[in-house]
C-alpha cells in the first residue's frame, strides 16, 4: 500500500491552505493510500471537538467530515510541542487523534516508500 504523510501547518488563520491539506488527505484515502495527517501550529485546534465543525471556506467540503474520514481510515496526529503550547492533551482531542513529537514524524517520513507533503 502506498503511504502519504501530510503535515498541515495552517488552521483557520490560512483557511485555503488548511483545506487543501484535508482535501488531499481524503483524496489519497479514496485512492487507496495509507494516510497520516499531522496537525501543527494553528491546525492543532482542528483536532479539538467542535473546531473542525466551525471551519468555513466557500466552495470547500466539510472539514469535520474530512477529519472523520482520516480518523476512520488513517491517522490524525497533533504535534507535541504545538499541543503543549496550546495546553492540549489527548483528552482534549477527538477520539482517535493522538499527540506525537518530531522524532515520530521524522521516522514516518524517512520510511521507504513514503511520500511527504507539507501545507
GIVEN-V163145 format. One record per helix or strand of 3 or more residues. SS is the DSSP state (A for helix, B for strand). FROM is the first residue (numbers start at 0). TO is the last residue. If there is no record, write none. Layout:
# GIVEN-V163145
<<SS FROM TO> <SS FROM TO>>
This chain:
# GIVEN-V163145
<<B 2 7> <A 11 29> <B 33 38> <A 40 46> <A 50 53> <A 62 72> <B 74 78> <A 79 84> <A 89 91> <B 97 99> <A 101 108> <B 113 117>>
